Each structure stands twice: as C-alpha cells, then as structure tokens.
Amino acid sequence: MKPGIFHVTFSSPATHLSGEGLAVIKSGTINGGDLGYLYSGTFIQADSSVSSSLTIKQWNAKVTGIFGPLKEFALTLTGTVSDDRNSFAVTGSVVENPQTTISINGRRLADAK
C-alpha cells in the first residue's frame, strides 16, 4: 500500500452493523480511529496480498461498536491491495472469538507526513 491517510469502512456480517473511520498507514504500521474506537497495529504486504494484526480499544464509552459492548479486542486480517496500491479489501476475525468476523475496505485520501 502507498503510505497515507485512508478512509476505512467496515461491517460485521453477524451483526449487520457497519461503521467508518480514518487510518494512517505507513512503514508497516496502522493507526487510526472513529467516533468510539482507536485502531493500532501492523501489516505485511507481499505483492497484492496483505495481512494485518490490529488492536481495537474503545475511547468513547457512549459509542457501541459493531461487535456490541466489546471494549478492547484484537483482529487478524488478510486480503488484497489494488494494483495502484491506493485501496485495499480485507476480511478477518476477532482473535478471542474467531466466529466474529469483519470486512474492511480502505481508500487512500492523502499523503501522511
């Protein structure tokens, strides 16, 4: 992926809920957030394939996430990066509960400094 600021959309097939946020992706790291949660982690890209491990932590107790009242959890994700490296699509699950799945799409908006 090209380093930058990405708009991310995510959904859970189990709950039929979705959300969106921003993520800064560069040098093998991902950091971002939305109205209720912060995201941080790492990724590895090989050609058009990508894998990632993220920690998700609630920062705003007034916001319920797409998985319900989880306050902190880890995700493992795999997927693909577009040919121009400006977008990605990954799927994965909550490490502590692999039946709880997520789909995430990202689109690069701008450079990250």
Secondary structure, 3 states (H helix, E strand, C coil): CCCEEEEEEEEECCCCEEEEEEEEEECCEEEEECCCEEEEEEEEEECCEEEEEEEEEECCCCCCECCECCCEEEEEEEEEECCCCCEEEEEEEECCEEEEEEEEEEEEEECCC
